[in-house]
Amino acid sequence: MARSAQLAMRGFGGRVRGWGDFLNGIKHRMFEGLGALLVMASLLLLLALVTYFPGDASLDTAVATAPRNYLGYDGALIADVLMQSVGLAAYLLPAVLLGWAFRLMLQRPIRRFGRRLALLLAALILGALACSILQVAAPPPAGAGGVVGWAWLRLIDGIGFAPLALPLAMTAAALVALLLLSVIGLSPGEWRVIGSSAGRIARVSGHGTIAAAAFGHRVFRDWRTARRVLDSGPKPSSFQAVVSRKPASDAPVRPSADRREPRLTVVPTAIPPTPPATEPERMPSRLARLVMPRAKPAGAGKRAAQELQPALALDDEPVLPPLGVLTKPPEVRAEAVDEEALAKNARMLEAVLEDFGVRGQIVQVRPGPVVTLYELEPAPGIKASRVIGLADDIARSMSAISVRVAVVPGRTVIGIELPNLSAETVYLRELLDSPVYEKHAGRLALALGKDIGGEPVIADLARMPHLLIAGTTGSGKSVGINTMILSILYRMPPERCKFIMVDPKMLELSVYDGIPHLLAPVVTDPKKAVLALKWTVREMESRYQKMSKLGVRNIEGFNTRLREAAAKGENLVRKVQTGFDPETGQPVFEEEPFDASELPMIIVVVDEMADLMLVAGKEIEASVQRLAQMARAAGIHLIMATQRPSVDVITGTIKANFPTRVSFQVTSKIDSRMILGEGGAEQLLGRGDMLYMA
């Protein structure tokens, strides 16, 4: 009986072990099947990302053409969502799926799946931050870091941490690597198994590569032998050679925008000359109109005509410098604008944009002194950020030094600025002799130059009320500062405007030493510059006290009140405390005549801020901050320039109090964002062209 029971138990145990082996086999097959599915999913996702095209139909783009993505509309939608959100960091997803697939194939379950998803999300965000500083050839529409990276760059730029973008991105990349190891969760032994498998695959593929190379060598050897035999045979005559080059099709071939025609050597033959081939017809472009700049002969202004007439010089009248001391523009200016060449460039630009998947028409061309503006009207569904990201590719295809692409405010077109072959020189005399400068109502008119249409640009420093200028060496920054100073000297007499000039470089502003407009000699010592700024602060406070005595709000009201009192014969007095009554202890006041002299404008010009900030950064920043916040009503204005617009030179406090800024060419996009709040200044030509933010 016991023997039969023991045999029964053994049979039952064997059946249990059989069921366990069966279930384990099913479990292993499930892991392998899930691993295979994840491998397929990772490969499909990688294919969708690699074949991503911004012009495909997506959530924010509606097009009628078929998608270029190899996975169709679904692949285009998934790739667009990932690229728009995290940019190039989306390529981490196929890597993670492939790691999970290897884990399942090694019979390792994926535990704590929720925590792994959270770590994966953190890795994607950090990856977007790391990719945001990359400069790739064809970035996604939202940038290499997507919307997440773009928002991060705006954040660090706003808080003044832009110079730390590279170290922070490298730190984020290191954290991404650690998070990926945690998300995949493979042990060191499993990584060694994967490495050995990859080594075996590499060895097998290496043998195949060697065999393919040997086969290619044999094919090349046979081809070279056959070519040598053919070259030794009889050659066709000249007539046969010409006839044999007849094109295989009569259909017109569309010329490429960046194709260079080969150089041909003409060989005289007995064949009669053939008529020149006509250029294949192209679809008419919607080039609506060509806006030509209006040319004005030099010296045609009212002021130039008045200076030609003799005038009676009185001792009490201020004598402004004549225009005759300035260089007169030549009578024969730059060569006339070739309308046919501009139309040809517009068609070529359309073809280049179409090669990059941007459909649209050039609807207007505005030739200027240095650059020509082509206004592109894109097709529906084309995003402006995508066209802006093609600036470097357009410059390469159009054989231009630099191309700037920006949205035209208030219009539906996108502006593309291409440099002219020959830049026109803008003379200061024609700016000061223009009716725009003569009729400008501003007290402190600054001649900035010409706009894209060739018209003079005049700004009022009193309305700015301060100006911040940035630009690299040789970009035209010093010439721009001299132009601004001269435009004020040609309009304001010494008793109405005074200058304090700070020139640490001792070169640019030293030519103004000795003019009657200076309150003090040109300051070249940075330590004395601190004293000059502190004196300006005290002068501002003194002016506020004088204006409060008369009950006026600004310097215009103060000078007007003095002129009205002088016209009426009114004696202005002010109360001054002279002591205290010995009996009552009350203060004793006496009246004394008020200083009836008008207050002039004071303009502080600093040629290089970086040198001053190195010597006494805190004191300079405190003085500049007080002047920028309060000096406008007192008639004191600042013009400050720097070659290095970094966060330690243009601090957040200084930047917040200078709403008007001018940027010449800078070295990087970070510098452009520091001075203007956006990119674009790094794409200027460095020939005196500037971006003016009012």
C-alpha positions in Angstrom: 0.0 0.0 0.0 2.8 2.4 0.9 4.6 1.4 -2.2 1.6 2.3 -4.4 1.2 5.6 -2.7 4.8 6.4 -3.2 4.6 5.6 -6.9 1.4 7.8 -7.2 3.2 10.7 -5.6 6.1 10.4 -8.0 3.8 10.4 -10.9 2.0 13.5 -9.6 5.4 15.3 -9.1 6.4 14.4 -12.6 3.2 15.9 -14.0 3.7 19.0 -11.9 7.3 19.4 -13.2 6.1 18.9 -16.7 3.4 21.6 -16.3 6.1 23.9 -14.8 8.4 23.3 -17.7 5.6 24.0 -20.1 4.7 27.3 -18.4 8.3 28.3 -18.3 8.6 27.6 -22.1 5.5 29.7 -22.7 7.0 32.5 -20.6 10.3 32.4 -22.5 8.5 32.5 -25.8 6.4 35.5 -24.6 9.5 37.3 -23.6 11.2 36.6 -26.9 8.0 37.6 -28.8 7.7 40.9 -26.9 11.4 41.5 -27.5 11.0 41.0 -31.2 8.0 43.4 -31.2 10.1 46.0 -29.4 12.9 45.6 -31.9 10.4 46.1 -34.7 8.9 49.1 -33.0 12.3 50.7 -32.4 13.3 50.2 -36.0 10.1 51.6 -37.3 10.3 54.6 -35.0 13.9 55.2 -36.1 12.9 55.0 -39.7 10.1 57.6 -39.1 12.6 59.9 -37.4 15.3 59.6 -40.0 12.8 60.3 -42.9 11.2 63.2 -41.0 10.3 66.1 -43.3 8.9 69.3 -41.8 6.7 69.9 -44.9 4.6 66.7 -44.3 1.1 66.9 -43.1 0.9 67.1 -39.3 -1.1 68.7 -36.5 0.0 72.2 -37.4 0.7 71.8 -41.2 -2.0 71.1 -43.8 -0.7 70.1 -47.3 -2.3 68.3 -50.2 0.8 66.4 -51.3 1.7 62.9 -50.2 4.1 62.7 -47.2 7.8 62.0 -47.8 8.0 59.9 -44.6 8.5 56.3 -45.3 5.8 55.3 -42.8 3.2 57.5 -44.4 0.9 59.9 -42.5 1.2 58.0 -39.2 5.0 58.2 -39.3 5.0 61.8 -40.3 2.6 62.7 -37.4 4.6 60.8 -34.8 7.9 62.2 -36.0 6.6 65.7 -36.1 5.2 65.5 -32.5 8.6 64.2 -31.2 10.8 66.6 -33.2 8.7 69.6 -32.3 8.7 68.8 -28.6 12.2 67.5 -27.8 14.1 67.9 -31.1 17.0 65.5 -31.7 16.5 64.0 -28.3 13.7 61.9 -29.8 16.4 59.5 -31.1 16.7 58.3 -27.5 13.4 56.5 -27.8 14.5 53.9 -30.3 17.6 53.3 -28.2 15.6 52.7 -25.1 13.1 50.4 -26.9 16.1 48.4 -28.3 17.6 48.1 -24.8 14.3 46.8 -23.4 14.1 44.3 -26.3 17.5 42.9 -25.4 16.4 42.7 -21.8 13.3 40.7 -22.6 15.3 38.4 -25.0 17.7 37.7 -22.1 14.6 36.5 -20.1 14.7 39.6 -17.8 11.4 41.1 -16.9 11.0 44.9 -16.9 10.1 45.7 -13.3 9.0 49.1 -11.9 7.7 50.2 -15.3 6.2 53.4 -14.0 9.5 54.6 -12.5 11.3 53.7 -15.7 8.8 55.8 -17.7 9.4 58.8 -15.4 13.2 58.4 -15.8 12.7 58.2 -19.6 10.7 61.4 -19.6 13.5 63.1 -17.6 16.1 61.8 -20.0 14.1 63.2 -23.0 13.9 66.6 -21.3 17.5 66.7 -20.4 18.4 65.5 -23.9 16.4 68.4 -25.4 18.4 70.8 -23.2 21.7 69.3 -24.3 20.7 69.4 -28.0 19.4 73.0 -27.9 22.9 74.5 -28.3 23.8 72.3 -31.3 24.2 74.0 -34.7 23.1 71.3 -37.2 22.8 71.7 -41.0 19.0 71.1 -41.2 17.5 71.6 -37.7 13.9 70.9 -36.9 11.5 73.8 -37.2 11.6 74.4 -33.4 15.4 74.0 -33.2 17.7 71.1 -32.4 16.2 70.9 -28.9 12.6 71.4 -29.8 10.1 73.5 -27.9 11.7 72.3 -24.6 15.2 73.4 -25.6 13.9 76.7 -27.0 12.1 77.5 -23.8 15.2 76.6 -21.8 17.4 79.0 -23.9 14.9 81.8 -23.4 14.8 81.1 -19.6 18.6 81.2 -19.1 18.9 84.3 -21.4 16.2 86.1 -19.4 18.0 85.4 -16.0 21.4 86.3 -17.4 22.9 82.8 -17.5 23.5 82.6 -21.3 27.3 82.2 -21.0 26.7 79.0 -18.9 24.7 77.4 -21.7 27.5 75.1 -22.8 28.5 73.8 -19.3 24.9 73.2 -18.5 24.3 71.4 -21.7 27.3 69.1 -21.1 26.0 68.4 -17.6 22.6 67.5 -19.0 24.2 65.2 -21.5 26.1 63.3 -18.7 22.8 63.0 -16.8 21.1 61.7 -19.9 23.7 58.9 -20.1 23.1 57.9 -16.4 19.4 58.0 -16.8 19.5 55.8 -19.9 21.5 53.2 -18.0 18.9 53.3 -15.3 15.9 53.1 -17.7 17.3 50.1 -19.6 18.5 48.4 -16.4 20.9 45.9 -17.9 23.6 44.4 -15.6 27.3 44.5 -16.5 27.2 40.8 -17.4 24.3 41.4 -19.8 26.2 44.4 -21.4 29.1 42.0 -21.9 26.8 39.5 -23.6 25.5 42.2 -25.9 29.1 43.4 -26.6 30.2 39.9 -27.5 27.2 39.4 -29.8 28.0 42.8 -31.5 31.6 41.6 -31.9 30.6 38.4 -33.6 28.3 40.4 -36.0 31.2 42.8 -36.7 33.5 39.9 -37.5 30.9 38.4 -39.9 30.3 41.7 -41.6 34.0 42.3 -41.8 34.5 39.1 -43.8 31.6 40.2 -46.1 33.3 43.6 -46.5 36.6 42.0 -47.5 34.9 39.7 -50.0 33.0 42.7 -51.5 36.2 44.7 -51.8 37.9 41.8 -53.6 35.0 41.5 -56.0 35.0 45.2 -56.7 38.7 45.1 -57.4 38.2 42.4 -60.0 35.3 44.3 -61.7 37.4 47.5 -61.8 40.4 45.6 -63.3 38.2 44.1 -66.1 36.7 47.5 -66.8 40.1 49.1 -67.1 41.2 46.4 -69.5 38.1 46.9 -71.7 38.5 50.7 -71.7 42.2 50.4 -72.8 41.1 48.2 -75.7 38.3 50.6 -76.8 40.7 53.6 -76.6 43.1 51.9 -79.0 40.4 51.7 -81.7 39.6 54.2 -84.4 38.1 57.5 -83.2 35.1 59.2 -84.8 35.6 62.2 -87.0 34.9 65.8 -85.9 31.5 65.8 -87.6 30.6 62.5 -86.1 31.6 63.7 -82.6 29.4 66.8 -82.9 26.4 64.8 -84.2 26.8 62.2 -81.5 26.3 64.8 -78.8 22.7 65.4 -79.8 20.5 65.4 -76.7 18.3 62.3 -76.2 15.2 64.3 -75.5 13.8 67.7 -76.7 12.2 68.4 -73.3 13.7 71.5 -71.7 16.0 70.8 -68.8 15.4 72.9 -65.7 18.7 74.6 -64.7 19.8 74.1 -61.1 20.3 77.1 -58.9 23.8 76.3 -57.7 25.1 74.5 -60.8 28.1 76.0 -62.4 28.4 76.0 -66.2 31.6 74.2 -67.4 34.2 76.1 -69.2 34.2 75.2 -72.9 37.0 75.6 -75.4 35.8 76.5 -78.9 37.5 74.4 -81.7 37.0 75.7 -85.3 35.5 73.1 -87.6 33.9 73.0 -91.0 30.5 73.0 -89.6 28.5 76.2 -90.3 27.6 78.1 -87.1 24.4 77.1 -85.5 22.0 79.6 -84.0 22.3 80.1 -80.3 20.1 77.9 -78.2 17.1 79.7 -76.6 16.7 79.5 -72.9 13.9 77.1 -71.9 10.8 79.0 -70.8 10.0 79.1 -67.2 6.7 79.5 -65.5 6.0 83.2 -65.0 6.9 84.3 -61.4 4.5 86.5 -59.4 7.1 89.2 -59.0 4.6 91.9 -58.5 6.8 95.0 -58.5 10.3 96.2 -58.1 10.6 99.0 -55.5 13.4 101.2 -56.6 15.2 103.7 -54.2 14.6 107.3 -55.1 17.8 109.0 -56.0 18.4 112.6 -54.9 21.3 114.7 -56.1 23.9 115.5 -53.5 23.8 118.9 -52.0 20.1 119.6 -52.9 18.9 120.3 -49.4 17.8 123.7 -48.0 20.8 123.9 -45.7 23.3 123.5 -48.5 21.6 126.2 -50.5 21.7 128.6 -47.6 25.4 128.0 -47.0 26.1 129.1 -50.6 24.7 132.5 -49.9 26.7 135.0 -47.9 25.4 135.7 -44.4 26.1 138.4 -41.9 28.0 136.9 -38.9 27.0 138.3 -35.5 29.1 137.7 -32.4 26.1 136.7 -30.3 24.8 134.1 -32.7 26.0 130.5 -32.5 27.9 129.4 -35.5 27.1 125.8 -36.5 29.7 123.9 -38.5 29.0 124.1 -42.3 28.3 121.1 -44.5 31.2 122.1 -46.7 33.7 120.5 -44.3 32.2 117.1 -45.0 33.0 114.9 -48.0 30.7 115.6 -50.8 29.1 112.5 -52.4 30.3 111.9 -55.9 28.0 113.0 -58.7 28.2 109.5 -60.3 27.0 107.1 -57.7 27.0 103.4 -57.8 25.8 101.7 -60.9 22.1 101.6 -61.6 20.1 98.7 -60.4 19.7 96.0 -63.0 16.1 95.0 -63.0 16.7 92.0 -65.1 19.4 90.7 -62.8 17.1 91.2 -59.7 14.3 89.3 -61.4 16.8 86.5 -62.3 18.0 86.4 -58.7 14.4 86.2 -57.5 13.6 83.2 -59.8 16.9 81.6 -58.6 15.9 82.1 -55.0 12.5 80.6 -55.6 14.2 77.5 -57.1 16.6 77.2 -54.2 13.7 77.4 -51.7 11.8 74.8 -53.7 14.8 72.5 -53.6 14.6 72.6 -49.8 10.8 71.9 -49.8 9.6 75.6 -49.3 7.0 76.6 -51.9 6.3 80.2 -52.4 6.8 83.3 -54.7 8.9 86.4 -54.5 6.3 89.1 -54.6 8.5 92.2 -54.2 12.2 93.2 -54.4 13.6 96.2 -52.5 17.2 97.0 -53.5 19.1 98.9 -50.9 22.6 100.4 -50.5 24.2 97.2 -49.0 21.6 94.5 -49.2 18.6 93.7 -51.3 15.3 92.6 -49.6 13.4 89.8 -51.3 9.9 89.4 -49.9 8.7 85.8 -50.0 5.1 84.9 -49.8 5.1 81.3 -48.7 2.5 78.7 -49.6 -0.2 77.8 -47.1 1.2 75.5 -44.4 4.8 76.7 -44.6 6.0 77.8 -41.1 8.2 80.9 -40.8 10.6 79.1 -38.4 11.4 76.5 -41.1 12.4 79.2 -43.6 14.4 81.1 -41.0 16.4 77.9 -40.2 17.5 77.7 -43.9 19.5 80.9 -43.8 22.9 79.2 -44.1 21.7 76.8 -46.8 20.3 79.7 -48.8 23.6 81.6 -48.5 25.5 78.5 -49.7 23.2 77.9 -52.7 23.1 81.6 -53.7 27.0 82.0 -53.2 26.5 84.8 -50.7 28.6 85.7 -47.7 25.6 85.8 -45.3 21.9 85.7 -45.6 19.4 87.1 -43.0 15.9 85.8 -42.9 13.2 87.4 -40.7 9.5 87.9 -40.6 8.3 91.3 -41.9 6.2 92.8 -39.0 2.6 93.4 -39.9 2.7 91.6 -43.2 2.3 88.0 -44.4 5.6 87.9 -46.2 9.1 86.7 -45.0 12.0 89.0 -45.7 15.2 87.5 -47.2 18.2 89.9 -47.3 20.9 89.1 -49.8 24.1 91.2 -50.0 24.8 93.3 -53.1 27.8 92.6 -55.2 29.0 96.1 -54.7 28.1 98.0 -51.5 27.2 101.7 -51.8 28.9 104.1 -49.5 26.5 106.1 -47.3 27.9 109.7 -46.8 27.1 111.7 -43.7 26.7 114.8 -45.8 23.7 113.5 -47.7 22.1 112.4 -44.4 22.5 115.8 -42.8 21.4 117.5 -46.0 18.3 115.4 -46.4 14.8 116.9 -45.8 14.1 114.2 -43.2 16.9 115.5 -41.0 16.1 119.2 -41.6 12.4 118.7 -40.8 12.9 116.3 -37.8 11.2 117.7 -34.8 13.4 115.9 -32.3 15.8 118.0 -30.1 18.6 115.5 -30.4 18.3 114.1 -33.9 20.7 111.1 -34.6 21.5 110.2 -38.2 21.7 106.4 -38.1 22.1 105.7 -41.9 19.8 104.4 -44.6 17.1 101.8 -44.4 16.6 98.9 -46.8 14.9 101.2 -49.3 17.7 103.8 -49.3 15.8 106.4 -47.2 17.6 108.2 -44.4 16.8 107.0 -40.9 16.7 109.7 -38.2 16.0 109.0 -34.5 15.5 111.2 -31.5 17.8 110.5 -28.6 15.6 112.5 -26.2 12.7 110.0 -26.8 14.9 106.9 -26.5 16.1 108.2 -23.9 19.4 106.1 -23.8 21.1 104.0 -26.4 23.1 100.8 -26.1 25.4 99.8 -29.0 27.2 96.5 -29.5 29.4 95.3 -32.3 32.7 93.5 -33.0 35.9 95.2 -34.1 35.6 96.4 -37.7 31.8 96.1 -37.9 31.3 99.9 -38.1 30.5 100.6 -34.4 33.0 103.5 -34.0 31.9 105.1 -37.3 28.3 104.9 -36.1 29.2 106.6 -32.8 31.0 109.4 -34.6 28.1 109.8 -37.0 25.7 110.2 -34.0 27.9 112.8 -32.3 28.3 114.8 -35.5 24.6 114.8 -36.2 24.1 116.5 -32.8 27.0 118.9 -33.3 25.5 120.1 -36.6 22.2 120.9 -35.0 22.8 122.0 -31.4 24.9 125.0 -30.3 27.3 124.7 -27.3 25.0 126.5 -24.9 22.2 124.1 -25.5 24.1 120.8 -25.5 27.1 119.5 -23.7 29.1 116.3 -23.9 31.0 114.1 -21.5 33.1 111.7 -23.5 34.7 108.6 -22.0 37.2 106.8 -24.3 39.3 104.1 -22.6 40.9 103.2 -25.9 42.3 106.8 -26.3 41.7 106.7 -30.1 38.2 107.1 -31.2 36.9 110.2 -29.3 40.2 112.1 -28.8 39.6 114.1 -32.0 36.8 116.0 -30.2 39.1 117.3 -27.5 38.9 121.1 -27.3 35.5 121.6 -28.9 33.2 124.1 -27.0 30.6 121.4 -26.5 32.7 119.5 -24.0 32.1 119.9 -20.2 35.6 118.4 -19.6 38.4 117.0 -21.6 37.9 113.6 -23.1 38.3 111.0 -20.2 40.7 108.2 -21.0 41.4 106.9 -17.5 38.8 104.4 -16.3 39.2 105.6 -12.7 38.4 109.1 -13.8 35.5 107.8 -15.7 34.0 106.7 -12.4 34.3 110.2 -11.1 32.8 111.7 -14.2 29.7 109.4 -13.9 29.4 110.3 -10.2 29.5 114.0 -11.0 26.8 113.4 -13.6 24.6 111.8 -10.9 25.1 114.8 -8.6 24.3 117.1 -11.5 21.1 115.2 -12.1 20.1 115.5 -8.4 20.8 119.2 -8.5 18.7 119.7 -11.6 15.8 117.9 -9.9 16.0 120.3 -7.0 16.0 123.3 -9.3 13.0 121.9 -11.2 11.1 121.2 -8.0 11.7 124.9 -6.9 9.9 126.1 -10.0 7.3 123.4 -10.0 8.1 122.0 -13.5 8.4 118.3 -14.5 11.3 118.3 -17.0 14.1 120.3 -18.5 11.9 121.7 -21.3 9.4 123.1 -18.8 12.3 124.5 -16.7 13.9 126.4 -19.6 10.5 127.6 -20.9 9.7 129.0 -17.4 13.0 130.9 -17.4 12.3 132.4 -20.8 8.8 133.4 -19.8 10.1 135.1 -16.6 12.7 137.0 -18.6 10.1 138.2 -21.1 7.8 139.5 -18.4 10.7 141.0 -16.4 9.9 138.8 -13.4 12.6 138.2 -10.8 12.7 134.6 -9.7 13.8 134.1 -6.1 14.2 131.1 -3.9 14.2 130.6 -0.2 17.4 129.6 1.5 17.8 128.7 5.2 20.4 130.9 6.8 20.2 129.6 10.4 17.9 129.3 13.4 16.2 131.9 15.6 18.1 132.0 19.0 14.9 132.6 20.9 12.4 130.3 19.3 14.8 127.8 17.7 12.8 128.0 14.4 14.7 128.0 11.1 15.3 131.4 9.5 14.9 131.7 5.7 16.0 134.4 3.3 15.2 135.0 -0.3 18.0 135.2 -2.9 17.9 135.6 -6.6 17.3 132.4 -8.6 19.9 131.4 -11.2 18.1 132.2 -14.4 20.5 130.5 -16.8 19.0 127.8 -18.9 20.2 124.2 -18.4 21.8 122.5 -21.5 21.4 118.9 -22.5 24.1 116.6 -21.3 25.1 113.6 -23.4 27.4 111.0 -21.9 29.2 109.0 -24.6 31.1 105.8 -23.4 33.0 104.1 -26.2 33.9 100.9 -24.4 32.0 99.6 -21.5 34.0 96.4 -21.0 37.1 98.3 -19.8 35.2 100.3 -17.3 33.4 97.2 -15.9 36.7 95.5 -15.4 38.1 98.4 -13.3 35.1 99.3 -11.2 32.1 97.2 -12.2 29.9 97.9 -9.1 30.4 101.6 -9.1 29.9 101.9 -12.8 26.8 99.8 -12.7 25.3 101.8 -9.8 25.9 105.1 -11.5 24.6 103.9 -14.9 21.6 102.4 -13.3 20.7 105.7 -11.5 21.2 107.8 -14.7 19.3 105.4 -16.9 16.3 105.4 -14.5 16.1 109.1 -13.6 18.2 111.2 -15.9 15.7 111.6 -18.8 13.6 114.3 -17.2 16.8 116.2 -16.2 18.0 116.3 -19.8 20.9 113.8 -19.4 21.2 111.0 -21.9 23.6 108.0 -22.3 25.2 106.5 -25.4 27.1 103.4 -24.4 29.0 101.0 -26.7 30.8 97.7 -26.2 32.6 95.1 -28.3 31.7 92.2 -26.0 28.0 92.1 -25.1 28.4 89.5 -22.4 26.4 89.2 -19.2 29.3 90.6 -17.1 29.4 93.8 -19.2 25.7 94.3 -20.0 24.2 93.2 -16.7 20.5 92.6 -16.3 20.1 95.9 -14.5 21.7 97.9 -17.3 19.9 95.9 -20.0 16.5 96.6 -18.4 17.0 100.3 -18.4 18.2 100.6 -22.1 15.1 99.9 -24.1 16.7 101.2 -27.3 19.6 99.2 -28.7 21.7 99.0 -31.8 23.6 95.9 -32.8 26.2 95.8 -35.5 27.7 92.4 -36.5 28.5 90.2 -33.5 30.3 86.9 -33.2 27.6 84.5 -32.1 23.9 84.1 -31.7 24.2 84.3 -27.9 25.7 87.8 -28.2 22.8 88.8 -30.6 20.3 87.5 -28.1 22.1 89.3 -25.3 21.9 92.7 -27.0 18.6 92.4 -29.0 16.8 89.5 -27.3 16.8 87.5 -30.5 19.1 86.2 -33.2 20.1 87.9 -36.4 23.0 90.2 -35.6 25.5 87.4 -36.2 24.3 87.2 -39.8 25.1 90.8 -40.6 27.8 91.6 -43.2 30.1 93.8 -41.0 30.0 96.7 -43.4 28.3 99.2 -41.1 24.9 97.5 -41.4 23.0 97.3 -38.2 19.8 96.2 -36.5 17.9 98.9 -34.7 15.6 98.0 -31.8 13.4 100.9 -30.8 
